[in-house]
Amino acid sequence: MTRLRVQQTRSSIGRYRNQRETLRSLGLKRIGDVVVKEDRPEIRGMIATIPHLIAVEEVD
């Protein structure tokens, strides 16, 4: 299964609460943090909520 490398690129300060909570749910706490997640519909939905705060790339 494909994995996704998600990196936080922008701050959550001043963002809506649901966006801050989505970052935390993904395991991102600060700018530059990186997590690797399985490519599942739930994760894709979280990514779609905050595309302006993160960078995503596929990892094999």
Rosetta blueprint (number, residue, H / E / L):
1 M L
2 T L
3 R E
4 L E
5 R E
6 V E
7 Q E
8 Q E
9 T L
10 R L
11 S L
12 S L
13 I L
14 G L
15 R L
16 Y L
17 R H
18 N H
19 Q H
20 R H
21 E H
22 T H
23 L H
24 R H
25 S H
26 L H
27 G L
28 L L
29 K L
30 R L
31 I L
32 G L
33 D L
34 V E
35 V E
36 V E
37 K E
38 E E
39 D L
40 R L
41 P H
42 E H
43 I H
44 R H
45 G H
46 M H
47 I H
48 A H
49 T H
50 I L
51 P L
52 H L
53 L L
54 I E
55 A E
56 V E
57 E E
58 E E
59 V E
60 D L
